[in-house]
Amino acid sequence: MAGPDFLTVEEAARVLRIGRTAAYLAAKRYRETGGADGLPVVAIRGTLRVPRRLLEKMAGGPIGADEPAAVTSLDERRTSPPVSRAPAPRRTNKPKRNATNGAQTALPFTG
């Protein structure tokens, strides 16, 4: 089997090497034009899926089996080790301007 029969819009975007937003706009255009233009999608229970067969027809041949597999699933992202980052530099407490050494002036309408 070459891969799943239906891809998410984001998986199809990676295969086509276009951005996520561009893929969703192309999917919208496909639906608005009745399939005359854009990224071919079908709605399945409120989600958009790109049929592999139509994507391959649009691409003019078979798409590689490794493109959608290269997309990490949500489960794989959850189990992968966290990326270590350098700690952010600490902020220093700078004295406030116009500080009145803790004394606060009374407001004219109180007191």
C-alpha positions as CSV (number, residue, x, y, z in Angstrom):
1,M,0.0,0.0,0.0
2,A,1.4,3.4,-1.0
3,G,-0.2,5.3,1.9
4,P,-3.5,6.3,3.3
5,D,-6.4,6.8,0.9
6,F,-7.2,10.2,2.4
7,L,-4.8,12.8,3.7
8,T,-5.4,15.8,5.9
9,V,-5.2,19.2,4.3
10,E,-1.9,19.8,6.2
11,E,-0.4,16.4,5.0
12,A,-1.4,17.3,1.4
13,A,0.2,20.7,1.9
14,R,3.5,19.1,2.9
15,V,3.3,16.7,-0.1
16,L,2.8,19.7,-2.4
17,R,5.3,21.8,-0.5
18,I,2.9,24.7,0.1
19,G,2.0,26.3,3.3
20,R,-0.9,25.3,5.5
21,T,-2.9,28.5,4.9
22,A,-2.4,28.3,1.1
23,A,-3.7,24.7,1.2
24,Y,-6.8,25.6,3.2
25,L,-7.4,28.6,0.8
26,A,-7.0,26.2,-2.2
27,A,-9.4,23.7,-0.5
28,K,-11.9,26.5,0.0
29,R,-11.6,27.5,-3.7
30,Y,-12.2,23.9,-4.7
31,R,-15.4,23.8,-2.8
32,E,-16.5,27.3,-4.0
33,T,-15.9,26.4,-7.7
34,G,-17.5,23.0,-7.5
35,G,-14.2,21.3,-8.2
36,A,-13.1,23.3,-11.1
37,D,-10.1,24.8,-9.3
38,G,-8.1,24.4,-6.1
39,L,-7.1,21.5,-3.8
40,P,-9.5,18.6,-4.1
41,V,-11.2,17.9,-0.8
42,V,-14.2,16.0,0.6
43,A,-15.9,16.8,3.8
44,I,-16.2,13.8,6.2
45,R,-18.1,14.5,9.3
46,G,-17.1,18.1,9.5
47,T,-13.4,17.6,8.6
48,L,-11.8,18.1,5.2
49,R,-9.8,15.2,3.7
50,V,-7.8,15.1,0.4
51,P,-8.3,11.9,-1.6
52,R,-4.9,10.5,-2.5
53,R,-6.3,9.5,-6.0
54,L,-7.4,13.1,-6.8
55,L,-4.1,14.5,-5.4
56,E,-2.1,12.1,-7.6
57,K,-4.3,13.1,-10.6
58,M,-3.6,16.7,-9.9
59,A,0.1,16.1,-9.5
60,G,0.2,14.1,-12.8
61,G,1.5,10.9,-11.2
62,P,1.9,9.0,-8.0
63,I,3.0,10.8,-5.0
64,G,5.7,9.3,-2.9
65,A,4.7,7.0,-0.1
66,D,7.1,8.6,2.3
67,E,5.7,12.2,2.2
68,P,2.6,11.6,4.4
69,A,4.5,9.1,6.6
70,A,7.1,11.8,7.3
71,V,4.4,13.8,9.1
72,T,4.6,13.1,12.7
73,S,1.4,12.1,14.4
74,L,0.1,13.7,17.5
75,D,1.0,10.6,19.5
76,E,4.6,10.7,18.3
77,R,4.9,14.3,19.2
78,R,3.6,13.6,22.7
79,T,6.1,10.8,23.3
80,S,9.1,12.5,21.8
81,P,11.6,14.0,24.2
82,P,11.2,17.7,24.9
83,V,13.5,20.1,23.2
84,S,16.0,21.5,25.6
85,R,16.3,25.3,25.5
86,A,18.8,27.6,27.1
87,P,17.2,29.3,30.1
88,A,16.0,32.9,29.5
89,P,18.2,35.6,31.0
90,R,17.0,36.9,34.3
91,R,15.6,40.4,34.5
92,T,17.2,42.7,36.9
93,N,15.0,44.9,39.1
94,K,15.7,48.5,38.1
95,P,14.7,51.3,40.3
96,K,11.5,53.0,39.2
97,R,11.6,56.5,38.0
98,N,10.0,59.2,40.2
99,A,10.0,56.9,43.2
100,T,9.0,58.7,46.4
101,N,10.9,56.4,48.8
102,G,7.7,54.6,49.8
103,A,5.8,57.8,50.8
104,Q,2.6,58.2,48.9
105,T,1.0,61.6,48.5
106,A,-2.7,61.9,49.5
107,L,-5.2,62.5,46.8
108,P,-6.9,66.0,47.0
109,F,-10.4,64.5,47.3
110,T,-9.6,62.2,50.3
111,G,-9.0,63.1,53.8
